[in-house]
Amino acid sequence: MTLSNRRLRSAIRLTPKDERARYAEEWEHDLSHAGAAGAGSPQVLRGAMSVALRRRARWTGHALLGGRGLGVAVSGWVVVAVLIVLAFLGGGLFGVALLVGLVLAAVGLTFAGRPSLLTHWLLGLSTVVGICAASYVWWVLGVQIDAADTSTPPSGAATHGGAGLLVLGVSLIVFVASAVAAYTRRPH
């Protein structure tokens, strides 16, 4: 098996199961006729991987919003909640896993529907604001724990953790509302 065929198989495996047959046939045809059409196999493979990633992201967001059934949606959100708890209790690799999980959930929810320009910007901006607010709250938590350990008052910048949590909550609400609005716009 050639390197091109292995990469194509990777793109096909990444594609959601219910769409694999359609895309596999199309991409195999494109790859076998790439030279005749004037495109090289690297362009075909990049296109296949790009489509596979977008289809998987859309499938993930669709699943998190309940489009694949209530059990799948609840399971997905339980995984995110467990990662949050583990990140706060264990730190380290659990924090990295939480970051990866949240990024995957955000990307999936972003591609779940057909966002308008407004919902697209709201999704993006609420993600950036939410990440900044979460980072600030995480820093405040560390500073306050360190201050409590040394029996000293926390620094002035660390006294606004409640406002950071409020901003984080509002950004989460805006993100979810925008994702749901984009999801309801998808074609039926």
DRENDO-1510 file (C-alpha; in Angstrom, 1 decimal, always signed):
<recs>
REC; n; res; u; v; w
REC; 1; MET; +0.0; +0.0; +0.0 .
REC; 2; THR; +1.4; +3.4; -1.0 .
REC; 3; LEU; +1.8; +6.4; +1.3 .
REC; 4; SER; -1.0; +8.1; -0.6 .
REC; 5; ASN; -3.4; +5.2; -0.1 .
REC; 6; ARG; -2.5; +5.1; +3.6 .
REC; 7; ARG; -3.3; +8.8; +4.0 .
REC; 8; LEU; -6.5; +8.4; +2.1 .
REC; 9; ARG; -7.5; +5.5; +4.4 .
REC; 10; SER; -6.8; +7.8; +7.4 .
REC; 11; ALA; -9.1; +10.5; +6.0 .
REC; 12; ILE; -11.8; +7.9; +5.3 .
REC; 13; ARG; -11.5; +6.5; +8.9 .
REC; 14; LEU; -11.9; +10.1; +10.3 .
REC; 15; THR; -15.1; +10.6; +8.3 .
REC; 16; PRO; -18.3; +9.7; +10.3 .
REC; 17; LYS; -19.4; +6.1; +9.6 .
REC; 18; ASP; -22.6; +7.0; +7.9 .
REC; 19; GLU; -20.8; +9.1; +5.3 .
REC; 20; ARG; -17.7; +6.9; +4.7 .
REC; 21; ALA; -19.0; +5.0; +1.7 .
REC; 22; ARG; -19.9; +8.1; -0.2 .
REC; 23; TYR; -16.6; +10.0; +0.4 .
REC; 24; ALA; -14.4; +6.9; +0.1 .
REC; 25; GLU; -15.7; +6.2; -3.5 .
REC; 26; GLU; -15.3; +9.9; -4.4 .
REC; 27; TRP; -11.8; +10.3; -3.0 .
REC; 28; GLU; -10.5; +7.1; -4.4 .
REC; 29; HIS; -11.8; +8.2; -7.8 .
REC; 30; ASP; -10.2; +11.6; -7.4 .
REC; 31; LEU; -6.9; +10.1; -6.3 .
REC; 32; SER; -6.7; +7.7; -9.2 .
REC; 33; HIS; -7.5; +10.4; -11.7 .
REC; 34; ALA; -5.5; +13.2; -10.0 .
REC; 35; GLY; -2.7; +13.3; -12.7 .
REC; 36; ALA; -5.1; +13.4; -15.6 .
REC; 37; ALA; -7.1; +16.3; -14.1 .
REC; 38; GLY; -3.9; +18.4; -13.5 .
REC; 39; ALA; -4.0; +18.1; -9.7 .
REC; 40; GLY; -1.4; +16.1; -7.8 .
REC; 41; SER; -2.2; +13.5; -5.2 .
REC; 42; PRO; -1.1; +15.8; -2.3 .
REC; 43; GLN; -3.8; +18.3; -3.2 .
REC; 44; VAL; -6.4; +15.5; -3.3 .
REC; 45; LEU; -5.2; +14.2; +0.0 .
REC; 46; ARG; -5.3; +17.6; +1.7 .
REC; 47; GLY; -8.8; +18.2; +0.4 .
REC; 48; ALA; -9.9; +14.8; +1.6 .
REC; 49; MET; -8.5; +15.4; +5.1 .
REC; 50; SER; -10.0; +18.8; +5.2 .
REC; 51; VAL; -13.4; +17.5; +4.4 .
REC; 52; ALA; -13.0; +14.6; +6.8 .
REC; 53; LEU; -12.1; +16.9; +9.6 .
REC; 54; ARG; -15.0; +19.2; +8.9 .
REC; 55; ARG; -17.5; +16.3; +8.6 .
REC; 56; ARG; -16.2; +14.9; +11.9 .
REC; 57; ALA; -16.4; +18.3; +13.7 .
REC; 58; ARG; -20.0; +18.7; +12.4 .
REC; 59; TRP; -20.9; +15.2; +13.5 .
REC; 60; THR; -19.4; +15.9; +17.0 .
REC; 61; GLY; -21.4; +19.2; +17.4 .
REC; 62; HIS; -24.5; +17.5; +16.1 .
REC; 63; ALA; -24.0; +14.7; +18.7 .
REC; 64; LEU; -23.5; +17.2; +21.5 .
REC; 65; LEU; -26.6; +19.1; +20.6 .
REC; 66; GLY; -28.7; +15.9; +20.7 .
REC; 67; GLY; -28.9; +15.1; +17.0 .
REC; 68; ARG; -27.6; +11.6; +17.5 .
REC; 69; GLY; -29.8; +10.8; +20.4 .
REC; 70; LEU; -30.2; +11.9; +24.0 .
REC; 71; GLY; -27.8; +9.2; +25.3 .
REC; 72; VAL; -25.0; +10.3; +23.0 .
REC; 73; ALA; -25.5; +13.9; +24.0 .
REC; 74; VAL; -25.6; +13.2; +27.7 .
REC; 75; SER; -22.5; +11.0; +27.4 .
REC; 76; GLY; -20.6; +13.7; +25.6 .
REC; 77; TRP; -21.4; +16.4; +28.2 .
REC; 78; VAL; -20.7; +13.9; +31.0 .
REC; 79; VAL; -17.2; +13.4; +29.6 .
REC; 80; VAL; -16.7; +17.2; +29.5 .
REC; 81; ALA; -17.9; +17.5; +33.1 .
REC; 82; VAL; -15.7; +14.7; +34.3 .
REC; 83; LEU; -12.7; +16.3; +32.6 .
REC; 84; ILE; -13.5; +19.6; +34.4 .
REC; 85; VAL; -13.6; +17.9; +37.8 .
REC; 86; LEU; -10.4; +15.9; +37.1 .
REC; 87; ALA; -8.6; +19.0; +35.9 .
REC; 88; PHE; -9.5; +20.9; +39.1 .
REC; 89; LEU; -8.7; +17.9; +41.4 .
REC; 90; GLY; -5.6; +16.5; +39.6 .
REC; 91; GLY; -4.3; +19.3; +37.4 .
REC; 92; GLY; -1.4; +18.3; +35.1 .
REC; 93; LEU; -2.4; +16.0; +32.2 .
REC; 94; PHE; -6.1; +16.3; +33.2 .
REC; 95; GLY; -5.8; +20.1; +32.5 .
REC; 96; VAL; -4.4; +19.4; +29.1 .
REC; 97; ALA; -7.1; +16.8; +28.4 .
REC; 98; LEU; -9.7; +19.4; +29.5 .
REC; 99; LEU; -8.3; +22.0; +27.2 .
REC; 100; VAL; -8.3; +19.5; +24.3 .
REC; 101; GLY; -11.8; +18.4; +25.1 .
REC; 102; LEU; -13.1; +21.9; +25.3 .
REC; 103; VAL; -11.5; +22.9; +22.0 .
REC; 104; LEU; -13.0; +19.8; +20.3 .
REC; 105; ALA; -16.4; +20.6; +21.8 .
REC; 106; ALA; -16.2; +24.3; +20.7 .
REC; 107; VAL; -15.1; +23.4; +17.2 .
REC; 108; GLY; -17.8; +20.7; +16.9 .
REC; 109; LEU; -20.5; +23.1; +18.1 .
REC; 110; THR; -19.2; +25.8; +15.8 .
REC; 111; PHE; -19.6; +23.5; +12.7 .
REC; 112; ALA; -22.8; +21.8; +13.9 .
REC; 113; GLY; -25.2; +24.0; +12.0 .
REC; 114; ARG; -25.3; +26.8; +9.5 .
REC; 115; PRO; -24.2; +29.9; +11.4 .
REC; 116; SER; -25.2; +33.3; +10.1 .
REC; 117; LEU; -22.6; +36.0; +10.2 .
REC; 118; LEU; -23.9; +37.2; +13.6 .
REC; 119; THR; -23.9; +33.7; +15.2 .
REC; 120; HIS; -20.5; +32.9; +13.7 .
REC; 121; TRP; -19.0; +36.0; +15.3 .
REC; 122; LEU; -20.8; +35.4; +18.6 .
REC; 123; LEU; -19.4; +31.8; +18.6 .
REC; 124; GLY; -15.9; +33.1; +18.0 .
REC; 125; LEU; -15.9; +36.0; +20.4 .
REC; 126; SER; -17.6; +34.1; +23.2 .
REC; 127; THR; -15.0; +31.4; +22.9 .
REC; 128; VAL; -12.1; +34.0; +23.1 .
REC; 129; VAL; -13.7; +35.8; +26.0 .
REC; 130; GLY; -14.6; +32.5; +27.8 .
REC; 131; ILE; -11.0; +31.3; +27.4 .
REC; 132; CYS; -9.6; +34.6; +28.8 .
REC; 133; ALA; -12.1; +34.6; +31.7 .
REC; 134; ALA; -11.4; +30.9; +32.5 .
REC; 135; SER; -7.7; +31.6; +32.5 .
REC; 136; TYR; -8.2; +34.5; +34.8 .
REC; 137; VAL; -10.4; +32.5; +37.2 .
REC; 138; TRP; -7.8; +29.7; +37.2 .
REC; 139; TRP; -5.0; +32.2; +38.0 .
REC; 140; VAL; -7.1; +33.8; +40.8 .
REC; 141; LEU; -7.8; +30.4; +42.3 .
REC; 142; GLY; -4.1; +29.6; +42.4 .
REC; 143; VAL; -3.2; +33.0; +43.9 .
REC; 144; GLN; -5.8; +32.7; +46.6 .
REC; 145; ILE; -4.7; +29.2; +47.5 .
REC; 146; ASP; -1.1; +30.4; +47.7 .
REC; 147; ALA; -2.1; +33.4; +49.8 .
REC; 148; ALA; -4.1; +31.2; +52.2 .
REC; 149; ASP; -1.1; +28.9; +52.6 .
REC; 150; THR; +1.1; +31.8; +53.6 .
REC; 151; SER; -1.6; +33.6; +55.6 .
REC; 152; THR; -1.3; +36.8; +53.6 .
REC; 153; PRO; -4.0; +38.7; +51.7 .
REC; 154; PRO; -4.2; +38.0; +48.0 .
REC; 155; SER; -3.0; +40.7; +45.6 .
REC; 156; GLY; -5.5; +43.3; +44.4 .
REC; 157; ALA; -5.9; +41.8; +41.0 .
REC; 158; ALA; -6.9; +38.5; +42.5 .
REC; 159; THR; -9.9; +39.9; +44.3 .
REC; 160; HIS; -12.2; +39.9; +41.2 .
REC; 161; GLY; -12.6; +36.2; +40.8 .
REC; 162; GLY; -16.4; +36.5; +41.1 .
REC; 163; ALA; -16.5; +39.0; +38.1 .
REC; 164; GLY; -14.3; +36.6; +36.2 .
REC; 165; LEU; -16.8; +33.8; +36.9 .
REC; 166; LEU; -19.7; +36.0; +35.8 .
REC; 167; VAL; -18.0; +36.8; +32.5 .
REC; 168; LEU; -17.2; +33.1; +32.0 .
REC; 169; GLY; -20.8; +32.2; +32.7 .
REC; 170; VAL; -22.2; +34.9; +30.3 .
REC; 171; SER; -19.7; +33.8; +27.6 .
REC; 172; LEU; -20.8; +30.1; +28.0 .
REC; 173; ILE; -24.5; +31.1; +27.7 .
REC; 174; VAL; -23.8; +33.2; +24.6 .
REC; 175; PHE; -21.8; +30.4; +23.1 .
REC; 176; VAL; -24.5; +27.8; +23.7 .
REC; 177; ALA; -27.3; +30.1; +22.5 .
REC; 178; SER; -25.3; +30.9; +19.3 .
REC; 179; ALA; -24.6; +27.2; +18.7 .
REC; 180; VAL; -28.3; +26.3; +19.2 .
REC; 181; ALA; -29.3; +29.1; +16.9 .
REC; 182; ALA; -26.9; +28.0; +14.2 .
REC; 183; TYR; -28.0; +24.4; +14.6 .
REC; 184; THR; -31.6; +25.2; +14.1 .
REC; 185; ARG; -30.8; +26.9; +10.8 .
REC; 186; ARG; -29.4; +23.7; +9.3 .
REC; 187; PRO; -31.3; +22.3; +6.4 .
REC; 188; HIS; -33.7; +19.5; +7.3 .
</recs>
